[in-house]
Amino acid sequence: MGVKNAFTKSLDSLEKYKNVCCYGEIVHNRFALETLIERGIKIIADINEIINDDAIENVVVRAHGITPGEERLLRSNKNVIDLTCPNVKKIQILAQKYSNDDYFVIILGKKDHPEVKGIAGYCSDKLLIIKNISEIKAIEDIYNKYDKIAFISQTTANPNDFDAIVEYFHKYYQKIEINNTLCKAPINIQNETISLAQKADVMLIIGDKKSANTTALFDISRLYCESYFIETINDLESIDLDRFETIGVSGGSSTPQKQIEDIEKYLNKKYP
């Protein structure tokens, strides 16, 4: 999975490089970020601060990717360690190809998510970002105005939203070229979580509440049974788990294994 691979390779980079900085949060999980910071990797969100800091020699590009303009700026005076997820890189290339071929590009995702910002940077101004099917009406004017339209998505978008939009396109907007750019790793976790939620009385979804993939996992889980978004053991104190016979546990693709194991150890000790 992209974010976990980037996390591991960021730590590995310390064996080869000094003065390493990550441009933005490499993973949307503060517990994982604390590990990076403890090992000496700076996390800086302001690209100008990075460029103007002579002490920073090496910059990690996180799994979410960046825009072409940001990459050019970083490479102007820094060594760039590009850990963009291969799946995200494919979408960036696809978005650029469509834009070069004069397509209007529709992206399913969150406008403020770094992955979506990065992908949008490869597009022309003929671009629309929608977060779910509730915003699909905005496509009507675009459909009537442009002959060539392509649809792609953030890798961690909610599969239910993607499927609903695709179904709508097939029914009303047949000329839109549809690309399933969802990442299989979060989908596999979601399918496993659904299977578990169908058997459990309650689900504990573990991760950081800033994580898009973990939030999507939580939204799916609570469709099947009572579910709680858990970051630490402290979050369990307000939940009466004694009410439930079967407790299911799952975590997002950005959730460190240790974070999940800490919760599981607590539960196994309290409910042997």
Secondary structure as a PSIPRED ss2 file (coil, helix, strand):
# PSIPRED VFORMAT (PSIPRED V4.0)

   1 M C   1.000  0.000  0.000
   2 G H   0.000  1.000  0.000
   3 V H   0.000  1.000  0.000
   4 K H   0.000  1.000  0.000
   5 N H   0.000  1.000  0.000
   6 A H   0.000  1.000  0.000
   7 F H   0.000  1.000  0.000
   8 T H   0.000  1.000  0.000
   9 K H   0.000  1.000  0.000
  10 S H   0.000  1.000  0.000
  11 L H   0.000  1.000  0.000
  12 D H   0.000  1.000  0.000
  13 S H   0.000  1.000  0.000
  14 L C   1.000  0.000  0.000
  15 E C   1.000  0.000  0.000
  16 K C   1.000  0.000  0.000
  17 Y C   1.000  0.000  0.000
  18 K C   1.000  0.000  0.000
  19 N C   1.000  0.000  0.000
  20 V E   0.000  0.000  1.000
  21 C E   0.000  0.000  1.000
  22 C E   0.000  0.000  1.000
  23 Y E   0.000  0.000  1.000
  24 G C   1.000  0.000  0.000
  25 E C   1.000  0.000  0.000
  26 I C   1.000  0.000  0.000
  27 V C   1.000  0.000  0.000
  28 H C   1.000  0.000  0.000
  29 N C   1.000  0.000  0.000
  30 R H   0.000  1.000  0.000
  31 F H   0.000  1.000  0.000
  32 A H   0.000  1.000  0.000
  33 L H   0.000  1.000  0.000
  34 E H   0.000  1.000  0.000
  35 T H   0.000  1.000  0.000
  36 L H   0.000  1.000  0.000
  37 I H   0.000  1.000  0.000
  38 E H   0.000  1.000  0.000
  39 R C   1.000  0.000  0.000
  40 G C   1.000  0.000  0.000
  41 I C   1.000  0.000  0.000
  42 K E   0.000  0.000  1.000
  43 I E   0.000  0.000  1.000
  44 I E   0.000  0.000  1.000
  45 A C   1.000  0.000  0.000
  46 D C   1.000  0.000  0.000
  47 I H   0.000  1.000  0.000
  48 N H   0.000  1.000  0.000
  49 E H   0.000  1.000  0.000
  50 I H   0.000  1.000  0.000
  51 I H   0.000  1.000  0.000
  52 N C   1.000  0.000  0.000
  53 D C   1.000  0.000  0.000
  54 D C   1.000  0.000  0.000
  55 A C   1.000  0.000  0.000
  56 I C   1.000  0.000  0.000
  57 E C   1.000  0.000  0.000
  58 N E   0.000  0.000  1.000
  59 V E   0.000  0.000  1.000
  60 V E   0.000  0.000  1.000
  61 V E   0.000  0.000  1.000
  62 R C   1.000  0.000  0.000
  63 A C   1.000  0.000  0.000
  64 H C   1.000  0.000  0.000
  65 G C   1.000  0.000  0.000
  66 I C   1.000  0.000  0.000
  67 T C   1.000  0.000  0.000
  68 P H   0.000  1.000  0.000
  69 G H   0.000  1.000  0.000
  70 E H   0.000  1.000  0.000
  71 E H   0.000  1.000  0.000
  72 R H   0.000  1.000  0.000
  73 L H   0.000  1.000  0.000
  74 L H   0.000  1.000  0.000
  75 R H   0.000  1.000  0.000
  76 S C   1.000  0.000  0.000
  77 N C   1.000  0.000  0.000
  78 K C   1.000  0.000  0.000
  79 N E   0.000  0.000  1.000
  80 V E   0.000  0.000  1.000
  81 I E   0.000  0.000  1.000
  82 D E   0.000  0.000  1.000
  83 L C   1.000  0.000  0.000
  84 T C   1.000  0.000  0.000
  85 C C   1.000  0.000  0.000
  86 P H   0.000  1.000  0.000
  87 N H   0.000  1.000  0.000
  88 V H   0.000  1.000  0.000
  89 K H   0.000  1.000  0.000
  90 K H   0.000  1.000  0.000
  91 I H   0.000  1.000  0.000
  92 Q H   0.000  1.000  0.000
  93 I H   0.000  1.000  0.000
  94 L H   0.000  1.000  0.000
  95 A H   0.000  1.000  0.000
  96 Q H   0.000  1.000  0.000
  97 K H   0.000  1.000  0.000
  98 Y H   0.000  1.000  0.000
  99 S H   0.000  1.000  0.000
 100 N H   0.000  1.000  0.000
 101 D C   1.000  0.000  0.000
 102 D C   1.000  0.000  0.000
 103 Y C   1.000  0.000  0.000
 104 F E   0.000  0.000  1.000
 105 V E   0.000  0.000  1.000
 106 I E   0.000  0.000  1.000
 107 I E   0.000  0.000  1.000
 108 L E   0.000  0.000  1.000
 109 G C   1.000  0.000  0.000
 110 K C   1.000  0.000  0.000
 111 K C   1.000  0.000  0.000
 112 D C   1.000  0.000  0.000
 113 H C   1.000  0.000  0.000
 114 P H   0.000  1.000  0.000
 115 E H   0.000  1.000  0.000
 116 V H   0.000  1.000  0.000
 117 K H   0.000  1.000  0.000
 118 G H   0.000  1.000  0.000
 119 I H   0.000  1.000  0.000
 120 A H   0.000  1.000  0.000
 121 G C   1.000  0.000  0.000
 122 Y C   1.000  0.000  0.000
 123 C C   1.000  0.000  0.000
 124 S C   1.000  0.000  0.000
 125 D C   1.000  0.000  0.000
 126 K C   1.000  0.000  0.000
 127 L E   0.000  0.000  1.000
 128 L E   0.000  0.000  1.000
 129 I E   0.000  0.000  1.000
 130 I E   0.000  0.000  1.000
 131 K C   1.000  0.000  0.000
 132 N C   1.000  0.000  0.000
 133 I H   0.000  1.000  0.000
 134 S H   0.000  1.000  0.000
 135 E H   0.000  1.000  0.000
 136 I H   0.000  1.000  0.000
 137 K H   0.000  1.000  0.000
 138 A H   0.000  1.000  0.000
 139 I H   0.000  1.000  0.000
 140 E H   0.000  1.000  0.000
 141 D H   0.000  1.000  0.000
 142 I H   0.000  1.000  0.000
 143 Y H   0.000  1.000  0.000
 144 N H   0.000  1.000  0.000
 145 K H   0.000  1.000  0.000
 146 Y C   1.000  0.000  0.000
 147 D C   1.000  0.000  0.000
 148 K C   1.000  0.000  0.000
 149 I E   0.000  0.000  1.000
 150 A E   0.000  0.000  1.000
 151 F E   0.000  0.000  1.000
 152 I E   0.000  0.000  1.000
 153 S E   0.000  0.000  1.000
 154 Q C   1.000  0.000  0.000
 155 T C   1.000  0.000  0.000
 156 T C   1.000  0.000  0.000
 157 A C   1.000  0.000  0.000
 158 N C   1.000  0.000  0.000
 159 P H   0.000  1.000  0.000
 160 N H   0.000  1.000  0.000
 161 D H   0.000  1.000  0.000
 162 F H   0.000  1.000  0.000
 163 D H   0.000  1.000  0.000
 164 A H   0.000  1.000  0.000
 165 I H   0.000  1.000  0.000
 166 V H   0.000  1.000  0.000
 167 E H   0.000  1.000  0.000
 168 Y H   0.000  1.000  0.000
 169 F H   0.000  1.000  0.000
 170 H H   0.000  1.000  0.000
 171 K H   0.000  1.000  0.000
 172 Y H   0.000  1.000  0.000
 173 Y C   1.000  0.000  0.000
 174 Q C   1.000  0.000  0.000
 175 K C   1.000  0.000  0.000
 176 I C   1.000  0.000  0.000
 177 E E   0.000  0.000  1.000
 178 I E   0.000  0.000  1.000
 179 N C   1.000  0.000  0.000
 180 N C   1.000  0.000  0.000
 181 T C   1.000  0.000  0.000
 182 L C   1.000  0.000  0.000
 183 C C   1.000  0.000  0.000
 184 K H   0.000  1.000  0.000
 185 A H   0.000  1.000  0.000
 186 P H   0.000  1.000  0.000
 187 I H   0.000  1.000  0.000
 188 N H   0.000  1.000  0.000
 189 I H   0.000  1.000  0.000
 190 Q H   0.000  1.000  0.000
 191 N H   0.000  1.000  0.000
 192 E H   0.000  1.000  0.000
 193 T H   0.000  1.000  0.000
 194 I H   0.000  1.000  0.000
 195 S H   0.000  1.000  0.000
 196 L H   0.000  1.000  0.000
 197 A H   0.000  1.000  0.000
 198 Q C   1.000  0.000  0.000
 199 K C   1.000  0.000  0.000
 200 A C   1.000  0.000  0.000
 201 D C   1.000  0.000  0.000
 202 V E   0.000  0.000  1.000
 203 M E   0.000  0.000  1.000
 204 L E   0.000  0.000  1.000
 205 I E   0.000  0.000  1.000
 206 I E   0.000  0.000  1.000
 207 G C   1.000  0.000  0.000
 208 D C   1.000  0.000  0.000
 209 K C   1.000  0.000  0.000
 210 K C   1.000  0.000  0.000
 211 S C   1.000  0.000  0.000
 212 A H   0.000  1.000  0.000
 213 N H   0.000  1.000  0.000
 214 T H   0.000  1.000  0.000
 215 T H   0.000  1.000  0.000
 216 A H   0.000  1.000  0.000
 217 L H   0.000  1.000  0.000
 218 F H   0.000  1.000  0.000
 219 D H   0.000  1.000  0.000
 220 I H   0.000  1.000  0.000
 221 S H   0.000  1.000  0.000
 222 R C   1.000  0.000  0.000
 223 L C   1.000  0.000  0.000
 224 Y C   1.000  0.000  0.000
 225 C C   1.000  0.000  0.000
 226 E E   0.000  0.000  1.000
 227 S E   0.000  0.000  1.000
 228 Y E   0.000  0.000  1.000
 229 F E   0.000  0.000  1.000
 230 I E   0.000  0.000  1.000
 231 E C   1.000  0.000  0.000
 232 T C   1.000  0.000  0.000
 233 I H   0.000  1.000  0.000
 234 N H   0.000  1.000  0.000
 235 D H   0.000  1.000  0.000
 236 L H   0.000  1.000  0.000
 237 E H   0.000  1.000  0.000
 238 S H   0.000  1.000  0.000
 239 I C   1.000  0.000  0.000
 240 D C   1.000  0.000  0.000
 241 L H   0.000  1.000  0.000
 242 D H   0.000  1.000  0.000
 243 R H   0.000  1.000  0.000
 244 F C   1.000  0.000  0.000
 245 E C   1.000  0.000  0.000
 246 T C   1.000  0.000  0.000
 247 I E   0.000  0.000  1.000
 248 G E   0.000  0.000  1.000
 249 V E   0.000  0.000  1.000
 250 S E   0.000  0.000  1.000
 251 G E   0.000  0.000  1.000
 252 G C   1.000  0.000  0.000
 253 S C   1.000  0.000  0.000
 254 S C   1.000  0.000  0.000
 255 T C   1.000  0.000  0.000
 256 P C   1.000  0.000  0.000
 257 Q H   0.000  1.000  0.000
 258 K H   0.000  1.000  0.000
 259 Q H   0.000  1.000  0.000
 260 I H   0.000  1.000  0.000
 261 E H   0.000  1.000  0.000
 262 D H   0.000  1.000  0.000
 263 I H   0.000  1.000  0.000
 264 E H   0.000  1.000  0.000
 265 K H   0.000  1.000  0.000
 266 Y H   0.000  1.000  0.000
 267 L H   0.000  1.000  0.000
 268 N H   0.000  1.000  0.000
 269 K H   0.000  1.000  0.000
 270 K H   0.000  1.000  0.000
 271 Y C   1.000  0.000  0.000
 272 P C   1.000  0.000  0.000
